[in-house]
């Protein structure tokens, strides 16, 4: 029989023969004070683990746990444990996780060197709630702003899942897979984890397992989508929904009846014209008069020169070869008030017919692009097709007196005087013509005033000379009336009326600014007209 002293480093063994009769002598050696061989070890734990439901098998309800450990008070929130939550702000220190299915908690942070006795203050369990791995719900307000949905759930096995949908409404993480329809607010999420069957052979013993769930990939590896069980009471979501205020037609300037409920109108449709454009800026190495400079790209569609302060160089001081991407400064080019260096701001484009538009923003054209485009300097836009534009005149007639009424039909009785526009049509050009109603009011038998409905009186003329009033903006005549077309019989008060139609396409630009605080002091935009030209061969 052997006895061991508490200090194993100095154990001595004594063997004695014992008999079943008295007297029996038993020798014992012991030590009542510590010796030089004593030592102590300090162990630092990275986690504290407790079972709140030890002895019974029930599921814990989310947000029902409250306990104290030392001087710290802990509560649960969607699978996570927080300590010392401020009652005023609701903020606390995340300290661990809780497994709602088993009741096990794991603490990763706590106050050290205090009493480690756990005191349970609140706990609610149930036997009627089964774990789930599929969630379907609909948001009460729609539509939802793309990219704003966040779903938070507590896992039965412990921890929390925070899920965010992307701009296309797709939810794809390691343990959550689903989608949201931003227009209807319908959310559908499955919780599972793709698991390699050979690495987890115990899966076949799970209650949920069915061999029909097995599937293989290209490498013939067998996989199973193992459910990730969550607590149905812990599901929370956050999203931003749009609320549209009815538009006042008087403020808007048009009736909103035909507009979509959200006021947004699609700008890309199958069969429309799409334009891809890339804008770049290249600094010229010098600014020598008469010098030609090559740009980094060819077949450009637009180009302007500007100095270092953004001041545009006058257009008559350089010539652009758009086909070969070259800029030639005029022979008398001089900086004057411009500040060097001079830069060329240019743009190249591709235009094509749209044959597919996806909800994720992908657009397919019927032909390949002919330039290289990068995301930083390129945009994709729709085209407002104007068709063929040309200036012309319409509604020519004469009347006896001028009554200051701008009508497109004659008033009063007929007169014998007229202008023969069959042989001498009124000449208009795209450069000089404007959208205007004109009246040539005679002051005597030969002279007349030239009056526009919007322009007012712009000059005078007579039957002995061609009438060609100058457009001061373009230095081209508004129109030309040949002197040979005037007939006889004109007298004071007679009027020749006609309208000119400009080679312009009316575009209505409406700028919408959402309610917010200003973030910039100035803003601007540029409207670009793109036109086809006829080349002389």
C-alpha positions in Angstrom: 0.0 0.0 0.0 1.4 3.4 -0.9 0.9 7.0 0.2 1.8 10.2 -1.8 2.5 13.5 -0.3 1.0 16.6 -2.0 4.4 17.7 -3.3 5.3 15.1 -6.0 8.8 16.5 -6.5 9.9 15.0 -3.1 7.9 11.7 -2.8 9.4 9.0 -0.7 8.1 5.4 -0.8 8.0 3.1 2.3 7.0 -0.6 2.0 5.7 -2.3 5.2 4.2 -5.7 5.9 0.8 -5.3 7.5 -1.0 -8.0 9.4 -4.5 -8.4 10.3 -3.9 -8.5 14.0 -2.8 -6.0 16.6 -0.4 -4.4 17.2 0.1 -3.0 13.8 2.7 -0.3 13.1 2.1 2.0 10.2 4.8 4.5 9.3 3.8 7.8 7.6 6.0 10.6 6.5 4.5 14.0 5.8 5.4 17.7 5.6 3.3 20.5 7.1 5.1 23.4 5.6 5.9 24.2 2.0 9.3 23.7 0.7 11.6 25.1 -1.9 10.0 23.1 -4.7 6.6 24.9 -4.7 5.4 26.8 -7.8 2.3 28.5 -9.3 1.0 28.9 -12.9 -1.3 31.7 -14.2 -3.6 30.6 -17.1 -5.3 33.3 -19.3 -8.6 32.1 -20.7 -9.6 33.5 -24.1 -13.3 32.5 -23.7 -15.7 31.7 -20.9 -18.3 29.1 -21.7 -21.6 28.5 -19.8 -24.8 26.5 -20.4 -27.9 28.5 -19.5 -30.2 25.6 -20.1 -28.3 22.8 -18.5 -30.6 20.0 -17.6 -33.4 20.7 -20.0 -33.7 20.8 -23.8 -35.6 24.0 -24.8 -35.0 26.8 -27.2 -34.2 30.2 -25.9 -36.3 33.1 -27.3 -34.3 35.9 -28.8 -33.8 39.0 -26.7 -34.9 37.3 -23.5 -31.5 36.6 -21.8 -30.1 38.8 -19.0 -27.4 37.7 -16.5 -24.7 39.1 -14.4 -21.0 38.1 -14.2 -19.2 39.9 -11.5 -20.3 43.6 -11.8 -21.1 43.3 -15.5 -24.7 42.8 -16.8 -25.1 41.0 -20.1 -28.1 40.8 -22.5 -28.6 39.1 -25.9 -29.4 40.8 -29.2 -30.0 38.6 -32.3 -27.4 36.0 -31.4 -24.9 38.4 -29.9 -24.2 39.2 -26.2 -23.6 42.8 -25.1 -22.5 43.9 -21.6 -23.2 47.0 -19.7 -25.8 48.5 -22.1 -26.4 52.2 -21.5 -30.1 52.6 -20.9 -30.0 56.1 -22.4 -28.3 55.3 -25.7 -28.9 51.6 -26.0 -25.2 51.0 -26.8 -23.0 48.4 -25.2 -19.9 46.3 -25.6 -20.2 43.2 -27.8 -18.8 40.4 -25.7 -19.8 37.1 -27.2 -22.4 34.9 -28.8 -25.3 32.8 -27.7 -26.6 29.5 -29.1 -30.4 29.7 -28.9 -30.8 26.0 -29.7 -28.5 24.6 -27.0 -28.4 27.5 -24.4 -24.6 27.7 -24.6 -23.0 31.1 -24.3 -19.4 32.0 -25.1 -17.9 35.2 -23.7 -14.9 36.7 -25.4 -14.5 39.9 -23.2 -15.4 40.5 -19.5 -14.0 42.5 -16.6 -11.1 40.6 -15.1 -10.1 40.0 -11.5 -13.7 40.0 -10.2 -16.1 37.4 -8.9 -16.8 34.9 -11.7 -20.1 33.7 -10.4 -22.9 33.9 -13.1 -26.3 35.1 -11.8 -29.2 34.5 -14.2 -31.7 37.4 -14.1 -34.0 36.7 -17.1 -34.5 33.8 -19.5 -37.4 32.7 -21.6 -37.5 29.3 -23.4 -40.0 27.5 -25.6 -40.6 24.0 -26.9 -43.0 25.0 -29.7 -40.7 27.0 -32.0 -38.9 25.0 -34.6 -35.7 26.4 -36.2 -36.0 27.5 -39.8 -33.7 28.0 -42.8 -36.0 29.8 -45.2 -37.4 33.3 -44.8 -40.0 35.1 -47.0 -41.5 38.5 -46.2 -42.7 41.6 -47.9 -41.8 45.2 -46.9 -44.9 47.3 -45.9 -43.7 50.3 -48.0 -42.6 50.1 -51.6 -40.6 50.7 -53.8 -37.3 50.1 -52.0 -34.2 52.0 -52.8 -31.8 49.6 -54.6 -28.9 48.5 -52.3 -30.6 49.7 -49.1 -31.9 46.3 -47.7 -30.1 44.8 -44.7 -31.4 41.7 -43.0 -30.1 40.6 -39.6 -30.8 37.1 -38.1 -29.5 35.0 -35.2 -28.2 31.6 -35.8 -29.3 28.7 -33.7 -25.7 27.5 -33.5 -24.6 30.9 -32.2 -23.7 34.2 -33.8 -25.3 36.6 -36.1 -25.7 37.0 -39.8 -25.9 40.4 -41.4 -27.0 40.3 -45.0 -27.1 43.1 -47.6 -28.6 42.9 -51.1 -26.7 44.4 -54.0 -28.0 47.0 -56.5 -29.6 44.2 -58.6 -31.4 42.8 -55.6 -29.3 39.7 -55.3 -28.3 38.3 -51.9 -25.3 35.9 -52.1 -23.1 35.1 -49.1 -21.5 31.9 -47.7 -24.6 31.1 -45.7 -27.4 33.2 -47.2 -28.8 33.1 -50.7 -31.8 35.0 -52.0 -33.1 38.1 -53.6 -35.4 41.2 -53.2 -37.7 42.7 -55.8 -37.2 46.4 -55.1 -40.5 47.4 -56.9 -42.7 45.0 -54.9 -40.6 44.7 -51.7 -40.8 40.9 -51.8 -37.8 39.2 -50.0 -36.9 35.5 -50.3 -33.8 34.2 -48.5 -32.5 30.6 -48.1 -30.0 29.9 -45.4 -27.6 27.1 -46.2 -23.9 26.4 -46.6 -22.3 24.5 -49.5 -20.6 21.6 -47.8 -18.2 19.0 -49.3 -19.7 15.6 -48.3 -16.4 13.8 -48.1 -15.1 16.3 -45.5 -18.3 15.9 -43.3 -19.4 12.3 -43.5 -21.6 12.8 -40.4 -24.0 14.8 -42.5 -25.8 11.5 -43.5 -26.9 11.1 -39.8 -28.7 14.4 -39.7 -32.5 14.3 -39.5 -32.8 16.6 -42.5 -30.5 14.7 -44.8 -31.8 13.1 -47.9 -29.6 11.5 -50.6 -31.6 13.5 -53.2 -29.9 16.6 -51.8 -26.5 15.5 -53.1 -25.2 17.2 -56.2 -21.9 17.2 -58.1 -19.8 19.9 -59.8 -17.5 19.7 -62.8 -14.9 17.8 -60.8 -17.4 15.1 -59.8 -17.1 16.3 -56.2 -20.3 15.5 -54.1 -21.7 18.5 -52.3 -24.7 19.1 -50.0 -26.4 22.4 -49.1 -26.4 22.0 -45.3 -29.1 24.1 -43.7 -28.0 27.0 -41.5 -30.8 27.0 -38.8 -31.9 30.4 -37.6 -34.3 31.7 -34.9 -37.4 32.9 -36.5 -38.0 35.5 -33.8 -34.6 37.1 -34.4 -35.2 38.2 -38.0 -34.9 41.9 -38.4 -34.5 44.0 -41.6 -33.8 47.6 -42.5 -34.5 49.3 -45.8 -35.1 52.7 -47.3 -38.4 53.1 -49.2 -39.4 55.9 -51.5 -42.5 57.9 -50.9 -43.7 60.1 -53.8 -45.4 63.4 -53.3 -48.0 64.3 -56.0 -46.6 66.8 -58.4 -48.3 70.1 -58.9 -48.8 70.5 -62.7 -48.5 74.3 -62.4 -45.1 74.1 -60.8 -43.9 71.3 -63.0 -45.2 72.9 -66.2 -46.8 69.7 -67.5 -49.5 67.3 -66.5 -48.0 64.4 -64.5 -50.9 62.1 -65.4 -48.8 60.1 -67.9 -45.7 59.9 -65.8 -44.9 56.7 -63.9 -45.7 56.8 -60.1 -42.1 57.4 -59.2 -41.7 60.1 -61.9 -38.8 58.2 -63.5 -38.9 57.6 -67.3 -36.7 54.9 -68.8 -34.1 56.3 -71.2 -33.0 53.0 -72.8 -35.4 50.8 -74.7 -34.9 48.1 -77.3 -34.8 49.7 -80.7 -33.6 53.1 -79.5 -30.2 54.6 -80.3 -27.5 54.3 -77.7 -24.3 56.4 -77.6 -21.0 55.5 -75.9 -18.7 58.4 -75.3 -15.3 58.9 -73.7 -14.1 62.4 -72.8 -10.4 63.1 -72.4 -8.1 66.0 -71.9 -4.6 66.2 -73.3 -2.0 68.8 -72.7 -0.2 70.1 -75.8 3.6 70.1 -75.5 3.8 73.7 -76.8 1.8 76.4 -78.5 3.7 77.3 -81.6 1.8 79.1 -84.3 1.2 76.9 -87.4 2.2 73.8 -85.5 0.2 70.5 -85.8 -0.3 68.4 -82.7 -1.4 64.7 -82.7 -4.0 63.7 -80.2 -3.9 60.3 -78.5 -7.0 59.1 -80.3 -8.4 59.3 -83.8 -11.9 59.6 -85.3 -12.9 62.0 -82.6 -16.3 63.7 -82.6 -15.6 66.9 -80.7 -12.6 69.0 -79.7 -11.9 72.3 -78.0 -8.7 74.0 -76.8 -8.5 75.7 -73.5 -5.8 77.3 -71.3 -4.7 76.3 -67.8 -7.5 78.3 -66.3 -10.2 76.6 -68.4 -10.7 79.7 -70.7 -11.6 78.5 -74.2 -9.3 79.3 -77.1 -11.2 81.2 -79.8 -12.3 78.7 -82.5 -10.8 80.8 -85.3 -7.3 80.3 -83.8 -7.1 76.5 -84.6 -8.3 73.8 -87.0 -9.2 70.3 -85.9 -8.8 67.2 -88.2 -11.5 64.9 -86.6 -10.6 61.9 -88.7 -7.0 61.7 -87.8 -7.2 63.4 -84.4 -5.0 66.4 -85.1 -5.1 70.0 -84.0 -3.3 72.7 -86.0 -2.8 76.2 -84.6 -3.4 79.1 -86.9 -0.4 80.9 -88.4 -1.1 84.0 -86.3 -1.8 82.2 -83.0 -0.7 84.1 -79.9 -1.5 83.5 -76.2 -2.5 87.1 -75.5 -4.5 86.8 -72.3 -4.4 83.0 -72.3 -2.3 81.2 -69.8 -0.1 78.3 -70.9 -0.1 75.4 -71.2 -2.8 74.8 -73.8 -4.9 71.6 -73.5 -7.1 69.8 -75.9 -10.4 68.6 -74.5 -11.9 66.0 -76.9 -14.4 63.3 -77.1 -14.8 60.2 -79.2 -18.1 58.2 -79.6 -19.8 55.1 -80.9 -23.5 55.0 -81.8 -25.6 52.0 -82.3 -29.0 50.4 -82.2 -29.9 48.9 -78.8 -31.1 45.3 -79.0 -31.1 44.3 -75.3 -31.6 46.1 -72.0 -31.1 44.2 -68.7 -32.4 45.2 -65.3 -28.9 45.2 -63.9 -28.0 48.1 -66.3 -26.3 46.0 -69.0 -27.0 47.3 -72.5 -26.2 45.4 -75.8 -25.8 47.2 -79.1 -26.3 45.6 -82.5 -22.7 46.3 -83.6 -19.3 46.3 -81.9 -17.7 49.5 -80.7 -14.7 50.9 -82.6 -12.9 52.6 -79.8 -11.4 51.6 -76.4 -13.4 52.8 -73.5 -12.5 52.8 -69.8 -15.0 53.2 -66.9 -13.4 56.4 -65.5 -13.8 58.6 -68.6 -16.8 57.0 -70.4 -20.5 57.3 -70.2 -23.4 55.6 -72.0 -26.4 57.8 -73.0 -29.5 57.6 -75.1 -29.9 59.7 -78.2 -32.8 62.1 -78.9 -33.1 61.5 -82.7 -34.1 64.7 -84.5 -34.0 63.3 -88.1 -33.1 65.5 -91.0 -33.2 69.2 -90.2 -33.3 72.1 -92.7 -34.5 75.6 -92.7 -37.5 76.7 -94.9 -40.2 79.3 -95.1 -44.0 78.7 -94.9 -47.4 80.5 -94.9 -46.6 83.3 -97.4 -49.5 85.6 -98.1 -50.4 89.3 -98.5 -53.1 91.5 -96.9 -54.3 95.0 -97.3 -53.5 96.5 -93.9 -51.3 95.6 -91.0 -53.4 95.1 -87.8 -50.5 93.8 -85.6 -52.1 90.4 -85.5 -49.7 87.5 -86.0 -52.0 85.0 -87.7 -51.0 82.5 -90.4 -53.9 83.4 -92.7 -54.8 86.7 -94.4 -57.5 89.0 -92.9 -59.5 91.6 -94.8 -60.2 91.8 -98.5 -57.8 90.7 -101.2 -55.4 93.1 -102.9 -53.8 93.0 -106.4 -50.2 93.3 -105.2 -48.2 90.1 -104.5 -44.7 88.6 -104.5 -43.9 85.9 -107.0 -42.2 83.3 -104.9 -42.9 80.6 -107.5 -40.1 82.1 -109.7 -38.2 83.8 -106.9 -38.6 81.8 -103.7 -37.5 83.3 -100.5 -34.0 82.1 -99.8 -33.2 80.8 -96.3 -30.1 79.0 -95.0 -29.5 76.8 -92.0 -26.9 79.2 -90.7 -29.0 82.4 -90.8 -32.6 81.4 -90.4 -34.4 81.5 -87.1 -37.9 80.4 -85.9 -39.9 83.6 -86.6 -43.0 85.2 -88.1 -42.1 88.0 -90.4 -44.1 91.0 -91.7 -42.9 93.4 -94.4 -45.1 96.5 -93.9 -45.0 99.0 -96.7 -44.7 102.7 -95.7 -45.2 103.9 -99.3 -45.3 102.4 -102.8 -41.6 101.2 -102.6 -40.3 101.1 -99.1 -41.2 98.8 -96.2 -40.3 98.0 -92.6 -39.0 94.5 -91.6 -40.8 93.3 -88.5 -40.5 90.0 -86.5 -43.0 88.8 -84.0 -40.3 88.1 -81.5 -37.4 90.1 -82.9 -39.3 93.3 -83.5 -38.3 95.7 -86.3 -34.9 94.7 -87.4 -34.5 97.0 -90.5 -36.0 98.5 -93.6 -36.0 97.6 -97.3 -37.3 98.6 -100.7 -38.4 96.9 -103.9 -35.4 98.1 -105.8 -32.8 96.0 -103.9 -32.6 92.5 -102.6 -33.9 92.4 -99.0 -31.3 90.4 -96.9 -31.4 91.5 -93.2 -28.3 90.2 -91.3 -28.4 87.8 -88.4 -25.9 89.4 -86.0 -25.2 86.1 -84.2 -24.1 84.1 -87.3 -23.3 87.0 -89.7 -25.6 85.4 -92.3 -28.9 86.9 -93.5 -32.1 85.8 -91.9 -33.6 85.4 -95.4 -33.1 86.9 -98.9 -36.0 88.3 -100.9 -35.0 88.9 -104.5 -36.0 92.3 -105.9 -37.3 90.7 -109.2 -40.2 89.0 -107.3 -42.0 92.2 -106.5 -45.1 92.8 -108.5 -46.9 96.2 -109.0 -49.7 97.7 -107.0 -48.1 98.0 -103.7 -49.2 100.9 -101.5 -48.8 102.2 -97.9 -50.1 99.8 -95.3 -49.9 96.6 -97.5 -48.2 93.6 -95.8 -46.2 90.6 -97.0 -46.4 87.9 -94.4 -44.4 84.7 -94.1 -42.8 82.5 -91.5 -39.3 81.0 -91.4 -38.6 77.6 -89.8 -35.1 77.2 -88.4 -33.0 74.1 -88.7 -33.3 73.4 -85.0 -34.8 70.7 -83.0 -36.7 71.8 -79.9 -35.4 70.2 -76.7 -37.0 70.7 -73.3 -34.4 70.4 -70.5 -35.9 69.9 -67.1 -33.5 69.8 -64.1 -34.7 68.0 -61.0 -32.9 68.6 -57.7 -33.9 66.5 -54.7 -34.5 68.2 -51.4 -31.2 68.4 -49.6 -28.5 70.7 -48.4 -26.3 72.3 -51.1 -23.0 70.5 -51.6 -21.5 72.7 -54.3 -21.7 76.4 -55.1 -21.9 76.0 -58.9 -23.0 73.4 -61.3 -23.3 73.1 -65.1 -24.0 70.8 -68.0 -23.4 70.7 -71.7 -25.8 69.8 -74.5 -24.1 68.3 -77.5 -25.7 68.2 -80.9 -24.5 65.3 -83.0 -25.0 65.6 -86.7 -24.2 63.6 -89.8 -22.5 65.4 -92.7 -22.3 64.8 -96.5 -18.8 64.5 -97.8 -17.8 65.7 -101.2 -16.0 63.0 -103.1 
